[in-house]
Amino acid sequence: MKPFAPVAALAFSLATALAMSAAEPKLVPLFNGKDLTNFKAEESKAYWRVENGVLVGENDAAKKGNYLWTQKEYRDFVLEFDVRWKTTTPRGVDTGVEMRKPRIQLQLGVSGSLKVDMSGSFYTGGKPAYPEAGQAKEAKKLMKPEGEWNRIRIQAKGDTFTCWINGAKASEYTDAKFSGAAPLGLQIHPNVEMKCEYRNIRIAEL
C-alpha cells in the first residue's frame, strides 16, 4: 500500500531537515562577550576592548596596528561573526581575519594597496595580492549600509576557502599553498585611523 502523499512529503521534509542539521557544524563561542578569554590579550589590550558585549578594535595615536590572535591554532574550521564599522577618514576601515600558514586573509573594508573596498575577498600577499578567483565581486550588493551589522561566515576546508556575507556565498578561493594550522587573527591595519566592532564570534573545527 502506497503511503498517503502528504505523509510521504512530511517524511521527506523531516529527513532533509535532519540531514541538513547533521551537516551543519556545531558552532561554539570564541568570544564570550565579556573579556578577551581565548585570545592573546596581553599583546593586544591597548587596541582591543569589550563594550556592552561587543569586541571593539581601535588604532592608537601612533597608528601602529595590531592583530588580536587566538590562543589556539586552527586548520579546518567554520568561523561566523557579526561585524560593523563606520568610515571617519578618507582612507577607510581596513580589517579582516588572518588564518593558516603561510598567512591568507579575508579582507573586510578598504584595501591599503588597491584603495577600494575589498570586503569578502581573499588576500594572499602575492602577485596579484587579491587573486581574481578569490574576489567577492558582488559584495557591495550583499553588504548592509555602513554602520549596520553584517554576518560573515568563513570556511577553511582542505585547500578551499569560502566566504558568505549575510547568508549569501560571496567568494571562494582554492590554493594548496595555505595548508598549515595557525592562530586566527583579527586585524587593525597600521597607518590607519580606524575602529571596527565584532560580536557573536563563533567557531567550529572541522
Z-matrix of the N, CA and C atoms (Angstrom, degrees):
N
C 1 1.470
C 2 1.522 1 109.12
N 3 1.314 2 117.31 1 128.74
C 4 1.459 3 121.46 2 -178.54
C 5 1.523 4 110.18 3 -76.10
N 6 1.342 5 116.85 4 140.32
C 7 1.458 6 119.06 5 179.58
C 8 1.520 7 110.74 6 -67.06
N 9 1.317 8 115.51 7 150.14
C 10 1.459 9 121.39 8 177.72
C 11 1.523 10 108.74 9 -61.47
N 12 1.320 11 117.36 10 134.06
C 13 1.464 12 122.28 11 -171.49
C 14 1.521 13 114.29 12 -50.58
N 15 1.360 14 119.57 13 -49.48
C 16 1.469 15 119.00 14 179.98
C 17 1.521 16 112.72 15 -60.48
N 18 1.338 17 117.05 16 -34.84
C 19 1.461 18 120.52 17 179.29
C 20 1.524 19 110.40 18 -66.78
N 21 1.336 20 115.33 19 -42.81
C 22 1.461 21 120.03 20 178.02
C 23 1.522 22 110.72 21 -63.24
N 24 1.330 23 116.45 22 -40.64
C 25 1.465 24 120.56 23 179.66
C 26 1.512 25 111.01 24 -64.87
N 27 1.358 26 115.60 25 -40.47
C 28 1.462 27 119.85 26 179.36
C 29 1.525 28 110.45 27 -64.70
N 30 1.328 29 116.09 28 -42.49
C 31 1.463 30 120.31 29 179.14
C 32 1.519 31 111.03 30 -61.90
N 33 1.341 32 116.14 31 -40.30
C 34 1.472 33 120.54 32 178.96
C 35 1.518 34 110.15 33 -64.96
N 36 1.335 35 117.71 34 -42.26
C 37 1.461 36 121.89 35 -179.55
C 38 1.522 37 111.00 36 -63.60
N 39 1.343 38 115.75 37 -41.78
C 40 1.461 39 119.71 38 179.63
C 41 1.527 40 110.94 39 -65.60
N 42 1.331 41 115.96 40 -41.06
C 43 1.461 42 120.39 41 179.08
C 44 1.518 43 110.51 42 -63.34
N 45 1.340 44 116.26 43 -41.36
C 46 1.466 45 121.08 44 178.71
C 47 1.515 46 111.02 45 -64.08
N 48 1.327 47 116.46 46 -44.06
C 49 1.463 48 121.13 47 -179.53
C 50 1.522 49 110.86 48 -62.90
N 51 1.348 50 116.21 49 -41.07
C 52 1.461 51 120.21 50 179.14
C 53 1.526 52 111.36 51 -65.74
N 54 1.323 53 116.17 52 -38.57
C 55 1.464 54 120.39 53 178.85
C 56 1.517 55 110.83 54 -65.45
N 57 1.342 56 116.41 55 -42.04
C 58 1.462 57 120.53 56 178.85
C 59 1.516 58 110.55 57 -65.61
N 60 1.342 59 116.32 58 -39.51
C 61 1.456 60 120.58 59 -179.97
C 62 1.521 61 110.36 60 -64.38
N 63 1.333 62 116.06 61 -40.31
C 64 1.463 63 119.93 62 179.55
C 65 1.519 64 111.58 63 -67.06
N 66 1.338 65 115.97 64 -32.07
C 67 1.459 66 120.30 65 -177.93
C 68 1.527 67 111.80 66 -76.84
N 69 1.329 68 117.37 67 -26.48
C 70 1.459 69 121.53 68 -178.00
C 71 1.528 70 109.76 69 -74.60
N 72 1.319 71 118.61 70 121.77
C 73 1.467 72 120.43 71 -179.55
C 74 1.525 73 110.97 72 -67.21
N 75 1.308 74 116.31 73 151.93
C 76 1.454 75 121.23 74 -179.79
C 77 1.526 76 109.58 75 -83.49
N 78 1.303 77 115.48 76 106.10
C 79 1.458 78 121.24 77 -179.38
C 80 1.524 79 110.15 78 -81.78
N 81 1.310 80 116.17 79 135.74
C 82 1.466 81 122.09 80 177.69
C 83 1.527 82 108.37 81 -123.77
N 84 1.337 83 117.84 82 152.99
C 85 1.462 84 120.21 83 -178.02
C 86 1.526 85 112.80 84 -61.72
N 87 1.306 86 115.98 85 131.56
C 88 1.460 87 122.26 86 171.24
C 89 1.526 88 109.15 87 -97.91
N 90 1.326 89 116.34 88 -34.54
C 91 1.466 90 124.15 89 175.58
C 92 1.524 91 107.28 90 -111.34
N 93 1.331 92 117.38 91 124.60
C 94 1.463 93 120.94 92 -174.29
C 95 1.523 94 114.61 93 -86.88
N 96 1.327 95 117.28 94 -2.10
C 97 1.462 96 120.32 95 178.41
C 98 1.519 97 114.12 96 80.75
N 99 1.344 98 116.63 97 1.65
C 100 1.466 99 119.80 98 -176.51
C 101 1.521 100 113.04 99 -120.86
N 102 1.343 101 115.95 100 -41.05
C 103 1.467 102 119.82 101 -176.73
C 104 1.525 103 108.87 102 -154.43
N 105 1.330 104 116.93 103 -169.66
C 106 1.461 105 121.63 104 -175.22
C 107 1.527 106 113.11 105 -97.76
N 108 1.330 107 116.04 106 29.45
C 109 1.466 108 120.55 107 171.50
C 110 1.531 109 109.01 108 -55.53
N 111 1.313 110 117.00 109 141.81
C 112 1.486 111 125.17 110 -177.94
C 113 1.529 112 112.62 111 82.43
N 114 1.349 113 117.05 112 -2.24
C 115 1.464 114 121.05 113 178.51
C 116 1.532 115 109.85 114 -122.67
N 117 1.325 116 115.90 115 158.80
C 118 1.457 117 121.56 116 176.92
C 119 1.527 118 107.83 117 -80.58
N 120 1.323 119 115.15 118 76.94
C 121 1.455 120 122.41 119 -168.61
C 122 1.519 121 113.74 120 -67.13
N 123 1.328 122 116.53 121 -36.82
C 124 1.461 123 119.91 122 -174.72
C 125 1.519 124 111.64 123 -60.15
N 126 1.316 125 116.81 124 -32.12
C 127 1.460 126 121.25 125 -178.24
C 128 1.534 127 112.28 126 -80.73
N 129 1.336 128 116.69 127 -11.80
C 130 1.472 129 118.89 128 -169.83
C 131 1.525 130 114.80 129 -132.23
N 132 1.328 131 118.25 130 4.04
C 133 1.460 132 119.87 131 -172.58
C 134 1.528 133 113.43 132 -65.34
N 135 1.335 134 118.09 133 -19.41
C 136 1.461 135 120.40 134 177.44
C 137 1.531 136 111.58 135 -75.92
N 138 1.342 137 116.59 136 -13.83
C 139 1.464 138 121.06 137 -174.83
C 140 1.529 139 113.42 138 -116.64
N 141 1.324 140 116.15 139 -23.48
C 142 1.468 141 120.39 140 -175.12
C 143 1.521 142 110.25 141 -123.85
N 144 1.327 143 115.81 142 138.37
C 145 1.464 144 121.49 143 179.23
C 146 1.532 145 108.85 144 -147.37
N 147 1.315 146 115.72 145 167.65
C 148 1.460 147 121.09 146 179.09
C 149 1.521 148 109.06 147 -114.49
N 150 1.326 149 115.76 148 127.52
C 151 1.467 150 121.83 149 178.33
C 152 1.524 151 109.18 150 -133.42
N 153 1.340 152 115.71 151 117.23
C 154 1.470 153 121.44 152 176.36
C 155 1.529 154 112.41 153 51.87
N 156 1.329 155 115.61 154 44.64
C 157 1.455 156 120.50 155 176.91
C 158 1.511 157 115.02 156 79.83
N 159 1.334 158 116.74 157 7.00
C 160 1.466 159 122.29 158 -177.83
C 161 1.525 160 109.56 159 -114.90
N 162 1.320 161 116.25 160 135.59
C 163 1.463 162 122.31 161 175.46
C 164 1.524 163 108.46 162 -86.15
N 165 1.323 164 116.44 163 116.67
C 166 1.464 165 122.02 164 -175.34
C 167 1.523 166 109.51 165 -109.31
N 168 1.324 167 116.36 166 126.00
C 169 1.457 168 121.94 167 174.79
C 170 1.515 169 109.82 168 -112.25
N 171 1.318 170 116.30 169 128.62
C 172 1.469 171 119.79 170 -177.01
C 173 1.519 172 109.75 171 -146.20
N 174 1.319 173 116.39 172 135.09
C 175 1.452 174 120.62 173 -178.78
C 176 1.519 175 111.32 174 -72.16
N 177 1.338 176 115.93 175 156.56
C 178 1.459 177 120.75 176 178.31
C 179 1.525 178 109.88 177 -88.89
N 180 1.321 179 115.92 178 179.55
C 181 1.463 180 120.31 179 -177.16
C 182 1.516 181 112.17 180 -62.52
N 183 1.318 182 116.61 181 -30.35
C 184 1.469 183 120.73 182 -179.97
C 185 1.524 184 112.46 183 -81.41
N 186 1.315 185 116.59 184 -9.12
C 187 1.468 186 122.70 185 179.16
C 188 1.535 187 112.05 186 54.49
N 189 1.317 188 115.10 187 45.96
C 190 1.460 189 119.65 188 -178.46
C 191 1.528 190 112.87 189 -75.73
N 192 1.310 191 116.96 190 -27.87
C 193 1.456 192 120.06 191 -176.86
C 194 1.513 193 111.99 192 82.64
N 195 1.325 194 116.61 193 165.15
C 196 1.453 195 120.27 194 -176.47
C 197 1.529 196 110.44 195 -166.92
N 198 1.338 197 115.64 196 155.31
C 199 1.459 198 122.57 197 168.75
C 200 1.524 199 108.34 198 -116.44
N 201 1.299 200 117.49 199 131.30
C 202 1.450 201 122.11 200 171.21
C 203 1.525 202 106.48 201 -94.85
N 204 1.356 203 116.01 202 103.92
C 205 1.462 204 121.37 203 -174.00
C 206 1.520 205 111.33 204 -93.01
N 207 1.314 206 115.83 205 146.17
C 208 1.459 207 120.44 206 172.78
C 209 1.531 208 109.65 207 -74.35
N 210 1.317 209 115.44 208 152.16
C 211 1.459 210 119.95 209 175.65
C 212 1.530 211 110.70 210 -67.03
N 213 1.306 212 116.07 211 -34.89
C 214 1.463 213 122.31 212 -173.98
C 215 1.523 214 111.56 213 -95.70
N 216 1.316 215 116.76 214 151.21
C 217 1.457 216 122.35 215 173.66
C 218 1.533 217 109.59 216 -94.01
N 219 1.331 218 115.26 217 145.84
C 220 1.462 219 121.24 218 179.97
C 221 1.522 220 109.51 219 -132.54
N 222 1.327 221 114.91 220 145.31
C 223 1.462 222 120.60 221 172.82
C 224 1.528 223 109.80 222 -114.31
N 225 1.326 224 116.73 223 -75.14
C 226 1.465 225 120.69 224 176.91
C 227 1.523 226 108.54 225 -96.69
N 228 1.316 227 116.20 226 126.00
C 229 1.459 228 119.39 227 -174.73
C 230 1.532 229 110.43 228 -160.86
N 231 1.325 230 114.16 229 166.35
C 232 1.463 231 122.75 230 165.75
C 233 1.522 232 106.36 231 -121.78
N 234 1.314 233 116.69 232 127.83
C 235 1.459 234 122.84 233 179.41
C 236 1.524 235 107.93 234 -121.46
N 237 1.319 236 115.93 235 131.24
C 238 1.466 237 120.20 236 -179.20
C 239 1.525 238 108.94 237 -133.10
N 240 1.324 239 116.42 238 139.73
C 241 1.466 240 120.17 239 -178.89
C 242 1.523 241 110.30 240 -162.78
N 243 1.331 242 114.83 241 164.72
C 244 1.459 243 121.93 242 171.17
C 245 1.521 244 107.61 243 -103.82
N 246 1.334 245 116.39 244 142.07
C 247 1.463 246 120.22 245 179.71
C 248 1.521 247 109.24 246 -142.26
N 249 1.317 248 115.81 247 148.16
C 250 1.458 249 120.37 248 175.02
C 251 1.527 250 109.12 249 -152.40
N 252 1.305 251 115.33 250 160.07
C 253 1.461 252 121.97 251 175.92
C 254 1.518 253 108.17 252 -160.32
N 255 1.299 254 115.02 253 166.30
C 256 1.466 255 120.86 254 175.40
C 257 1.512 256 107.53 255 -138.29
N 258 1.325 257 116.18 256 121.44
C 259 1.453 258 121.05 257 -177.18
C 260 1.522 259 110.61 258 -70.32
N 261 1.328 260 116.49 259 128.63
C 262 1.463 261 121.46 260 178.68
C 263 1.528 262 111.99 261 -117.52
N 264 1.337 263 116.72 262 -7.80
C 265 1.464 264 120.99 263 179.63
C 266 1.528 265 108.82 264 -133.61
N 267 1.332 266 117.26 265 159.09
C 268 1.474 267 120.20 266 179.23
C 269 1.526 268 113.56 267 -58.65
N 270 1.335 269 117.49 268 -29.36
C 271 1.461 270 121.07 269 -178.17
C 272 1.524 271 111.04 270 -66.19
N 273 1.328 272 117.39 271 -36.04
C 274 1.462 273 120.80 272 178.92
C 275 1.513 274 113.01 273 85.13
N 276 1.325 275 115.82 274 165.32
C 277 1.465 276 122.12 275 -179.86
C 278 1.522 277 109.94 276 -74.79
N 279 1.331 278 116.17 277 139.82
C 280 1.463 279 121.84 278 179.93
C 281 1.525 280 107.83 279 -134.25
N 282 1.329 281 116.00 280 98.56
C 283 1.453 282 121.32 281 179.64
C 284 1.523 283 108.65 282 -134.76
N 285 1.315 284 116.84 283 -173.01
C 286 1.452 285 119.62 284 -179.64
C 287 1.510 286 111.36 285 159.57
N 288 1.323 287 115.71 286 -179.13
C 289 1.468 288 122.03 287 -177.92
C 290 1.524 289 109.15 288 -119.11
N 291 1.317 290 115.40 289 119.31
C 292 1.467 291 122.44 290 178.50
C 293 1.525 292 109.05 291 -90.13
N 294 1.330 293 117.09 292 142.15
C 295 1.467 294 120.28 293 -178.30
C 296 1.530 295 110.64 294 -152.75
N 297 1.318 296 115.50 295 163.01
C 298 1.460 297 125.76 296 172.64
C 299 1.542 298 114.17 297 59.91
N 300 1.326 299 114.62 298 170.61
C 301 1.470 300 124.25 299 171.49
C 302 1.515 301 108.04 300 -123.31
N 303 1.351 302 119.30 301 132.95
C 304 1.463 303 125.24 302 -14.37
C 305 1.529 304 109.89 303 -62.10
N 306 1.295 305 117.21 304 169.36
C 307 1.460 306 120.87 305 -169.74
C 308 1.528 307 113.94 306 -70.42
N 309 1.329 308 113.54 307 136.92
C 310 1.456 309 121.70 308 168.37
C 311 1.525 310 105.84 309 -131.84
N 312 1.317 311 117.08 310 145.87
C 313 1.465 312 120.22 311 -173.82
C 314 1.516 313 111.35 312 -129.43
N 315 1.333 314 115.50 313 142.12
C 316 1.458 315 120.41 314 166.50
C 317 1.519 316 106.84 315 -90.19
N 318 1.315 317 116.32 316 115.79
C 319 1.462 318 121.81 317 -177.63
C 320 1.524 319 111.40 318 -76.84
N 321 1.323 320 115.27 319 138.80
C 322 1.456 321 122.58 320 172.01
C 323 1.523 322 107.52 321 -132.25
N 324 1.314 323 116.82 322 119.58
C 325 1.454 324 120.67 323 -177.32
C 326 1.522 325 112.43 324 98.61
N 327 1.326 326 115.13 325 -157.37
C 328 1.461 327 122.32 326 -171.93
C 329 1.527 328 112.03 327 -85.26
N 330 1.311 329 116.29 328 128.89
C 331 1.457 330 121.92 329 175.68
C 332 1.522 331 110.10 330 -71.69
N 333 1.330 332 116.44 331 130.85
C 334 1.451 333 120.07 332 178.96
C 335 1.515 334 112.92 333 -66.43
N 336 1.335 335 116.62 334 -33.63
C 337 1.463 336 120.16 335 -177.47
C 338 1.528 337 112.23 336 -81.55
N 339 1.322 338 117.28 337 -37.54
C 340 1.468 339 120.50 338 -176.93
C 341 1.523 340 113.41 339 -94.14
N 342 1.339 341 116.90 340 -18.93
C 343 1.474 342 122.53 341 179.70
C 344 1.528 343 112.35 342 63.35
N 345 1.312 344 116.69 343 28.33
C 346 1.465 345 121.72 344 175.97
C 347 1.524 346 108.35 345 -136.42
N 348 1.325 347 115.98 346 158.08
C 349 1.458 348 121.30 347 179.52
C 350 1.530 349 109.24 348 -70.45
N 351 1.320 350 116.30 349 119.80
C 352 1.462 351 122.01 350 -179.36
C 353 1.530 352 110.87 351 -117.87
N 354 1.317 353 116.74 352 29.02
C 355 1.463 354 120.77 353 -178.86
C 356 1.526 355 111.46 354 -53.19
N 357 1.327 356 115.52 355 135.29
C 358 1.454 357 121.17 356 178.23
C 359 1.515 358 114.51 357 84.94
N 360 1.334 359 117.59 358 -1.05
C 361 1.465 360 122.09 359 -179.08
C 362 1.526 361 110.07 360 -99.50
N 363 1.322 362 116.20 361 153.09
C 364 1.460 363 121.39 362 -179.29
C 365 1.527 364 110.69 363 -95.03
N 366 1.336 365 114.34 364 127.64
C 367 1.463 366 122.71 365 -179.95
C 368 1.522 367 108.58 366 -103.12
N 369 1.327 368 116.83 367 123.59
C 370 1.463 369 121.26 368 -177.45
C 371 1.521 370 113.79 369 -107.33
N 372 1.325 371 116.81 370 -16.26
C 373 1.462 372 120.20 371 -177.36
C 374 1.511 373 113.39 372 79.41
N 375 1.336 374 117.03 373 1.96
C 376 1.464 375 120.40 374 -179.96
C 377 1.517 376 111.85 375 -92.25
N 378 1.315 377 116.24 376 -154.53
C 379 1.461 378 122.04 377 178.41
C 380 1.522 379 108.60 378 -125.80
N 381 1.342 380 116.69 379 106.21
C 382 1.467 381 127.86 380 0.61
C 383 1.525 382 111.98 381 -76.07
N 384 1.330 383 115.35 382 157.68
C 385 1.465 384 120.07 383 -178.93
C 386 1.522 385 111.66 384 -67.39
N 387 1.329 386 115.90 385 -32.88
C 388 1.463 387 122.02 386 177.13
C 389 1.538 388 108.07 387 -115.88
N 390 1.329 389 118.21 388 89.50
C 391 1.471 390 119.64 389 -179.51
C 392 1.524 391 110.37 390 -55.81
N 393 1.311 392 116.10 391 138.17
C 394 1.461 393 120.58 392 -177.17
C 395 1.529 394 111.60 393 -56.01
N 396 1.319 395 116.84 394 -36.07
C 397 1.468 396 120.67 395 -178.82
C 398 1.520 397 112.37 396 -63.74
N 399 1.335 398 116.69 397 -23.31
C 400 1.455 399 119.88 398 -178.41
C 401 1.512 400 114.83 399 -105.44
N 402 1.333 401 117.10 400 14.77
C 403 1.457 402 121.03 401 -179.06
C 404 1.524 403 111.89 402 -88.18
N 405 1.328 404 115.41 403 140.03
C 406 1.464 405 121.52 404 176.20
C 407 1.531 406 107.84 405 -92.45
N 408 1.310 407 116.12 406 84.08
C 409 1.463 408 120.76 407 -171.25
C 410 1.524 409 113.60 408 -72.65
N 411 1.334 410 117.57 409 -18.77
C 412 1.461 411 120.73 410 179.28
C 413 1.534 412 111.32 411 -105.22
N 414 1.323 413 117.36 412 16.32
C 415 1.462 414 120.79 413 -174.41
C 416 1.532 415 112.75 414 -58.40
N 417 1.308 416 117.19 415 -39.57
C 418 1.468 417 119.81 416 -178.08
C 419 1.522 418 111.67 417 -60.08
N 420 1.326 419 116.56 418 -33.41
C 421 1.460 420 120.34 419 178.90
C 422 1.525 421 111.59 420 -75.57
N 423 1.328 422 116.31 421 -26.73
C 424 1.458 423 121.20 422 -176.41
C 425 1.526 424 113.03 423 -88.37
N 426 1.328 425 116.49 424 -28.37
C 427 1.458 426 121.28 425 -177.30
C 428 1.523 427 111.24 426 -77.31
N 429 1.323 428 116.23 427 143.04
C 430 1.455 429 121.28 428 173.88
C 431 1.528 430 109.30 429 -77.19
N 432 1.337 431 118.02 430 165.84
C 433 1.465 432 120.19 431 -179.99
C 434 1.523 433 112.03 432 -56.16
N 435 1.306 434 115.34 433 148.03
C 436 1.459 435 121.19 434 -178.33
C 437 1.522 436 110.73 435 -52.89
N 438 1.316 437 115.45 436 136.79
C 439 1.457 438 121.27 437 -178.75
C 440 1.515 439 113.19 438 98.45
N 441 1.333 440 117.65 439 -15.05
C 442 1.460 441 121.62 440 177.35
C 443 1.525 442 109.94 441 -96.83
N 444 1.328 443 115.44 442 157.57
C 445 1.462 444 120.34 443 -179.74
C 446 1.518 445 111.24 444 -74.15
N 447 1.328 446 115.95 445 136.74
C 448 1.459 447 123.07 446 173.63
C 449 1.521 448 108.95 447 -119.75
N 450 1.335 449 115.81 448 136.65
C 451 1.466 450 120.48 449 178.00
C 452 1.536 451 108.93 450 -91.51
N 453 1.315 452 115.98 451 120.43
C 454 1.466 453 122.61 452 179.43
C 455 1.528 454 108.98 453 -112.85
N 456 1.308 455 115.66 454 136.98
C 457 1.468 456 121.45 455 176.14
C 458 1.526 457 108.06 456 -129.46
N 459 1.323 458 115.73 457 129.75
C 460 1.460 459 122.15 458 179.35
C 461 1.523 460 108.00 459 -121.18
N 462 1.320 461 115.49 460 134.08
C 463 1.463 462 120.00 461 172.32
C 464 1.522 463 108.93 462 -123.42
N 465 1.330 464 115.68 463 126.36
C 466 1.465 465 121.82 464 172.40
C 467 1.519 466 106.21 465 -114.48
N 468 1.311 467 116.34 466 113.04
C 469 1.461 468 120.96 467 -177.17
C 470 1.513 469 109.19 468 -139.86
N 471 1.334 470 116.29 469 114.96
C 472 1.453 471 119.54 470 -176.28
C 473 1.516 472 110.61 471 62.10
N 474 1.314 473 116.99 472 -124.88
C 475 1.463 474 120.93 473 -179.76
C 476 1.525 475 113.02 474 -100.43
N 477 1.334 476 117.05 475 12.74
C 478 1.466 477 120.73 476 -174.68
C 479 1.523 478 111.41 477 -118.61
N 480 1.332 479 114.77 478 134.70
C 481 1.462 480 122.96 479 -179.35
C 482 1.528 481 108.28 480 -120.51
N 483 1.330 482 116.39 481 128.10
C 484 1.463 483 120.95 482 -175.37
C 485 1.521 484 109.83 483 -129.21
N 486 1.327 485 115.91 484 143.73
C 487 1.464 486 121.62 485 178.25
C 488 1.523 487 110.09 486 -128.53
N 489 1.327 488 115.18 487 136.37
C 490 1.459 489 122.18 488 171.79
C 491 1.519 490 108.44 489 -117.81
N 492 1.327 491 116.40 490 140.22
C 493 1.458 492 122.25 491 176.25
C 494 1.522 493 108.10 492 -118.79
N 495 1.324 494 115.96 493 118.57
C 496 1.463 495 121.93 494 -179.30
C 497 1.530 496 112.22 495 50.56
N 498 1.334 497 115.27 496 42.34
C 499 1.454 498 121.55 497 174.07
C 500 1.511 499 115.99 498 89.11
N 501 1.322 500 117.97 499 -7.87
C 502 1.466 501 121.43 500 -178.98
C 503 1.527 502 110.09 501 -108.92
N 504 1.321 503 115.96 502 136.80
C 505 1.453 504 119.85 503 178.53
C 506 1.517 505 109.97 504 -64.74
N 507 1.338 506 116.54 505 125.65
C 508 1.460 507 121.22 506 -174.45
C 509 1.516 508 113.31 507 -108.98
N 510 1.347 509 117.12 508 -32.97
C 511 1.458 510 119.67 509 -177.46
C 512 1.525 511 109.99 510 -161.31
N 513 1.330 512 114.29 511 158.08
C 514 1.462 513 120.72 512 174.90
C 515 1.524 514 107.97 513 -151.78
N 516 1.318 515 115.30 514 134.05
C 517 1.458 516 120.13 515 -177.06
C 518 1.523 517 109.06 516 -136.66
N 519 1.318 518 116.34 517 134.38
C 520 1.459 519 121.85 518 179.88
C 521 1.519 520 110.58 519 -118.05
N 522 1.328 521 115.93 520 126.02
C 523 1.460 522 120.82 521 179.72
C 524 1.526 523 107.95 522 -161.62
N 525 1.316 524 117.03 523 113.99
C 526 1.469 525 122.26 524 -176.89
C 527 1.527 526 112.55 525 -69.71
N 528 1.332 527 116.84 526 -12.78
C 529 1.467 528 120.54 527 -178.54
C 530 1.522 529 111.87 528 -60.56
N 531 1.330 530 116.01 529 -37.36
C 532 1.465 531 120.88 530 -173.33
C 533 1.528 532 109.24 531 -92.13
N 534 1.316 533 115.92 532 81.48
C 535 1.465 534 119.77 533 -167.88
C 536 1.522 535 115.16 534 -118.17
N 537 1.325 536 118.15 535 -12.99
C 538 1.456 537 119.87 536 -173.32
C 539 1.512 538 114.01 537 -87.79
N 540 1.329 539 115.99 538 146.23
C 541 1.465 540 120.64 539 174.36
C 542 1.525 541 109.57 540 -68.64
N 543 1.337 542 115.91 541 145.55
C 544 1.463 543 120.81 542 -178.27
C 545 1.523 544 109.32 543 -161.04
N 546 1.331 545 117.51 544 161.09
C 547 1.468 546 119.32 545 172.87
C 548 1.528 547 109.95 546 -62.79
N 549 1.317 548 116.35 547 155.14
C 550 1.457 549 121.87 548 172.45
C 551 1.522 550 108.03 549 -91.74
N 552 1.328 551 116.59 550 142.91
C 553 1.450 552 119.82 551 -178.03
C 554 1.515 553 113.07 552 -131.15
N 555 1.330 554 116.24 553 130.81
C 556 1.467 555 121.54 554 172.85
C 557 1.522 556 107.50 555 -93.34
N 558 1.323 557 116.20 556 130.34
C 559 1.467 558 120.46 557 -169.35
C 560 1.519 559 114.45 558 -101.85
N 561 1.331 560 113.75 559 139.56
C 562 1.464 561 122.14 560 160.08
C 563 1.516 562 104.69 561 -116.01
N 564 1.317 563 117.17 562 113.56
C 565 1.463 564 120.64 563 -173.89
C 566 1.526 565 110.66 564 -71.15
N 567 1.350 566 117.66 565 140.58
C 568 1.462 567 119.54 566 176.30
C 569 1.521 568 111.89 567 -69.50
N 570 1.322 569 114.75 568 159.64
C 571 1.468 570 123.06 569 177.17
C 572 1.527 571 112.54 570 63.13
N 573 1.326 572 116.34 571 26.94
C 574 1.466 573 121.12 572 179.41
C 575 1.524 574 108.92 573 -133.86
N 576 1.318 575 116.26 574 131.96
C 577 1.461 576 120.46 575 171.40
C 578 1.525 577 106.54 576 -85.17
N 579 1.326 578 117.40 577 107.91
C 580 1.458 579 118.70 578 -170.55
C 581 1.523 580 112.15 579 -152.67
N 582 1.327 581 113.98 580 159.46
C 583 1.459 582 122.81 581 175.80
C 584 1.520 583 107.98 582 -146.42
N 585 1.331 584 116.63 583 131.59
C 586 1.457 585 121.78 584 178.25
C 587 1.521 586 108.68 585 -133.17
N 588 1.330 587 116.39 586 156.89
C 589 1.460 588 121.03 587 -177.72
C 590 1.526 589 110.25 588 -133.23
N 591 1.331 590 115.55 589 136.22
C 592 1.460 591 122.70 590 179.33
C 593 1.530 592 109.29 591 -125.92
N 594 1.329 593 116.32 592 147.44
C 595 1.466 594 120.43 593 173.97
C 596 1.538 595 108.72 594 -151.76
N 597 1.331 596 115.12 595 169.42
C 598 1.482 597 121.50 596 177.59
C 599 1.535 598 111.78 597 49.98
N 600 1.332 599 117.14 598 44.17
C 601 1.467 600 121.18 599 -179.89
C 602 1.523 601 108.67 600 -79.44
N 603 1.324 602 115.99 601 116.57
C 604 1.468 603 120.54 602 -178.26
C 605 1.535 604 109.05 603 -132.03
N 606 1.321 605 115.08 604 152.58
C 607 1.465 606 119.33 605 -176.77
C 608 1.520 607 111.07 606 -142.83
N 609 1.320 608 115.69 607 152.37
C 610 1.460 609 123.18 608 172.99
C 611 1.513 610 107.72 609 -136.34
N 612 1.307 611 117.03 610 130.50
C 613 1.467 612 120.43 611 173.63
C 614 1.520 613 109.49 612 -84.09
N 615 1.318 614 115.81 613 138.89
C 616 1.467 615 120.40 614 -177.20
C 617 1.532 616 110.57 615 -103.16
